[in-house]
Structure formats: structure tokens, C-alpha cells
Amino acid sequence: MIYLIGSGAKFQGVETLVLNEIKFNEFSVNLADFSALVITSKNTVEAMRFNKISPNKNLKIFAIGETSAKAAREFGFCEIYVSQNAHGDAFAREISGMLAGKKTLFLRASKTASSAAEILRDAGADLTQIVAYENVYKSDTNLLKPPKGSVLIFTAPSAVRNFARNFSWQTSNPERYKCVAIGETTAKELAKFCEPVVCAEQSVNACVSLAKTLI
């Protein structure tokens, strides 16, 4: 059986376990004051929508993967650079040269597993950070623990932590779960419990396709 952890997306033959909720913070920002916007999650776009911030079509967007880029396009942004790297630190290094000296906005989560902001600032970006949203753990005692041998897909480091909190997952992995990580940062968190397979493409669809080959 395949279980998708941390995403509410629906797929045939895949069970969904969502043990978190996204809470958006209230903030105000004028996008016209910036030359670039860094997007590391589609939640960044949802946070702007929540705060009724209008897209600036002249703003250059730097997105970490196609999921974030798609959300940015649907929001109304036009000039979008899509990263070649799915890991936060590698993404920051990839785009750092393009952001040196530029007024850059980074709308981020309250907790991040990467050092993207520090890397960009050290490379010379004129960086403004706003904590736009937070990922909050939500316990669900009615959920049954996935059976031994299941394939688990994790879409964020927080999904790994939330799963371990809700089901008391042991580091020895006696359940013999096979695990798919959406990116390197998630894989690093999973390494505490198992040897994950890292998806080459940072998208839930690609993770599901990979998981089906592991059954």
C-alpha cells in the first residue's frame, strides 16, 4: 500500500495522511519595491493570496521546482526562473549569482530546514525576509498506522516529524517501510528512520510514480 504524508492531493490507489495544517500570517508588502521574489513553496503564493497582495508582472520570480513555479504562474507572475535543484541550499547557491546586489524578497515559513537566506545574503543579495506562514502539527488519533511493508511518500521534513510524533516511528524501522522523499532536505530528515529514495523531480506526481515502482 502507498501512503502520501503531508499533502492533501488525491491519487488512485494512494492513501493520504495529513498531520499538519498551514496557517498564514497577516502581512503587507509592496512588490514594486523589489526586483526579485524567492519562492520555495506554493504556500508562499497562497500567503500572498490570503493577504490580498496583487502580483507584479514585472517582478522576476525564482522558484524551487515546477510546483512552486506553476503556483506563481497561476497567481499572475510572468517572468519565472525554475531551479535545477530541489534542495534549498543548492537552490540558493544556483540563483545567488543572479541576485547579487538586487532587492530581493523572501516570503518563507516560520521554520526552514535550509540555510537559503544566509547563502543569498552572503552572496550579496539585498534580502528582505517575511515569515508568511507556519506549518502546524495536527494530531489525529483516529488514523491507523500504515501496515508493515508500506511505501510512504513524504513531501516535506515537517511531514516526517509529524508522522513520527503521531505513530511513534522507531529509528530501527521495524515496520520495513520503503520511503520516498520529495527532495534532499526531506531525505535528510528521513535518514533518521530509514534509507529513503529521493525523487529526481520535486513534485508529488513524480513521487507517486516512483512509489508505484517500489511496491
Secondary structure, 3 states (H helix, E strand, C coil): CEEEECCCCCCCCEEEECCEEEEECCCCCCHHHCCEEEECCHHHHHHHHHCCCCCCCCCEEEECCHHHHHHHHHHCCCEEEECCCCCHHHHHHHHHHHHCCCEEEEEEECCCCCCHHHHHHHCCCEEEEEEEEEEEECCCCCCCCCCCCCEEEECCHHHHHHHHHHHCCCCCCCCCCEEEECCHHHHHHHCCCCCCEECCCCCHHHHHHHHHCCC
